[in-house]
Amino acid sequence: MKRRQARVAARIYALVLILLALPEIAGGMRLATLGGSRYYLVAGLAVALSAILLWRGGGWSAVLYAAML
């Protein structure tokens, strides 16, 4: 039962990460098109990829997220 709860918690966290990444990607795209920094676009994509890896159960999601920080 604990394993199932851990999987559900990881998926909920992945959904939260996606919800946080989407505005960051959109804002990063807007900033990049205005000639600004591409950092927020890249960081948003890294968070989104980390969420996808977490959803699929990959252990690299935490490494990617930490590298983005």
Order of alpha helices (4+ residues) and beta strands (2+ residues): alpha-alpha-alpha
